[in-house]
Amino acid sequence: MSEWWTDWPWRLIQTNLRETDMADISAAQVVRDLRQFEATVLMINAAGIIASYPTALPFHFQSPHLTGDSLADILDACHAANIRVIARTDFSKVRRPLHEAYPDWAYRTADGDIVDYNGDVHVCASGPYVQERMFRILEEMFTALPFDGVFFNMGGYVTHDYSGNDYGPCHCSHCREAFRARTGFDLPRRGDPEGPVTRAHAAFKAEMVRAHRVRVHDFVSERWPHVCVANAFEAGRGFIRQESNTALDRPLPRWALSAAEQTSWARTSHPAMVSSNTTVDFIDFPCRHVTVSPDLQSLRLAQSLAQGGALDWYLIGRIDNHADRSGFGPVREMFRFHARNQDDYRGLTSRAEVALLGGPQAPADELRGWYRALAETHHPADVMLTNRALDLDWRRYRALVVPDVQPLSDALAERIDRFVEDGGTLIASGRPGFRDGDGAPRDLPVLRCLGVREIREVHAQARASYFEIGDKADLPRFADTDLLYLDGPYVEADYESDARLRFRRIPPHPFGPPERCYWTEVSDQPGLVTRRFGRGQALYLPWRPGALYHRQGWPNPAWLMADVIESLAGLPPLATGLPPQVMVTDLAGRDGLRLIHLVNVSGHTGESFHPPLPLRDLEIEIRHDAAPEEARGLWRGGTLECTHQDGRLRIRIPRLGLIEAVAIRTRRNGYGSAMP
């Protein structure tokens, strides 16, 4: 029997309830509110810090506000309306009275202090509450209430509070004993420099979290196999829950393609799981009752759809008593669009020819710069996580981008080299593979295809230096530009004799006063290294153009990334005739369906999000083998005018607002291959 979530039209709303919301909650009103959005999944608070149902467990703090309709009433009403319900749980804290009864559950600083935040005391993931009592709470909850799924908030070794204060690694007795038993080390303290102890502690935490996640999934699925478990990555089933959010003190720029990138890594790295990337309604924790721009909400949802993901929206409190309703309209519109076309959104898979390697240990700024450069030049790209890449099929990809991913295991490096030997193109930047899979530094990068013979020096900061471009025959965007600017780290190395060294680095030189702004030296240090390796090629930039573009936005490094992708790697854009403010994705559906999404990001101005500028009379051209039976615009409705000739399909789109989804159905052989 198939699991209910594998083919469910997933439109989730999380009402993150305050304990007082249960005082007058109405099950009928909850269903009415969900129906106005055509939501099919509700996530609601159930257990952990506060039990939102009558509990018989002495270590489970029951809400004193259970005077409205019960959770049981709400589940019954939702199920009668064909709405699935997921329990939100949080086992990261307990109320102060429980801490006083069970002090050994607490997280402890290096000085032995607890963290008490508004009467909620942080617990440790190594302690008895998480390792033992949590399972008894889950058993009681699922026995009493027929939930369809479960989500665990703030799991793992959380060291910060809601105000952003970081207290360092936990030093409770359970952590001290377990860490010493596994490693022989004492726990590191906050601010300790990188070294074997710090790396061992990171590995210890990761293994403890992984083992607990497997244990929780097995505990739930063996007893209640119908329950959809969140983030059970090792099991490869259930749903992946993550957030596109904002924060008051987060460094700028705001990442406008957050939902697209996060949905991509979820769908690519865990294809059997539902990707439920939520758009967070509020600005930040201290501003939970005021929404972000409504246009940012709809943009995030459009990006999730365009990557083949589900719809998910998260707000504080209930829908009927929410103080800022300005985002309701755009969210409702996106949910209703999906409801109208939900059959076309089943079983989608990406047809991207480019993959980016990413993950928690990869620098976000370098990956985001490359992701944005690909999006703006209309190259759909998948994001693969390093810890999943070995289990995935790479045959569809013509190019792999490794954006300054330093930790690479020997096995993953060998897979990358083999990808190049078999005819693929590797585009690598920064310090790829300069660390092993555990994060320990290597003397040499492990990727053989790069042709690095010896590293002379890794310059931590190369500001006030440039690259003199020289030959521009295959760099069409640099017709009027002779230099690339450099900022950040630069890898100075010696290369194998068969590597072609391009560009010449101008070392740092005076930039003030104006009379001294000139250079007198040009080195032999390259800015681009190309090398044939087997049937493929490696293109190595020993610096970080993606980070420059993400942080600063100037076209100079973006032009280079685009020329590397198109001219050197030989990858034409999927679609022509679109401005860079339109992102395009390519998905394969059921029964010969090909779904091309156009997402208009032009409403992103500075750090604000406004309605996108409408684009009219667009004519796009894509690679498509066979003549289609029809091309329909799902957003506006109706058949789109198109012509097919010599493997190219030209489609006219009268108007593009935020999104259009072009559904192409082909008479013979499905949608055909888009490979040239």
Secondary structure, DSSP 8 states (H G I E B T S, - for coil): ---GGGG---EEEEEE--GGGGGS--HHHHHHHHHHTT--EEEEEEEESSBSS----TTS-B-TTTTSS-HHHHHHHHHHTT-EEEEEEE-SEEEHHHHHH-GGGB---TTS---EETTEEEB-TTSHIIIIIHHHHHHHHHHHS--SEEEEET-S---B-TT--B--S---HHHHHHHHHHHS-----TT--SSHHHHHHHHHHHHHHHHHHHHHHHHHHHH-TT-EEBT-TTTT-SEEEEEE---TTS-SS--TTHHHHHHHHHHHH-TTSEEEEEEE-BSSGGGTTSB--HHHHHHHHHHHHHTT--EEEEEES-STT-S--TTHHHHHHHHHHHHHTGGGGSS-EE--SEEEEE-TTS-HHHHHHHHHHHHHTT--EEEEETTTGGGS--TT-SEEEEES--B--HHHHHHHHHHHHTT-EEEEESSTTSB-TTS-B-SS-S-GGG-EEEEEEEES--TTEEEE----TT-GGGTT--EEEE-S-EEEEEE-TT-EEESEEE------SGGG-------S--SEEEEEETTEEEEEESS-HHHHHHHH--HHHHHHHHHIIIIIS----SEES--TTEEEEEEE-STTEEEEEEEE-TTEETTEE-----EEEEEEEEE-SS-EEEEEETTT-SB--EEEETTEEEEEEEEESSEEEEEEEESSSTT-----
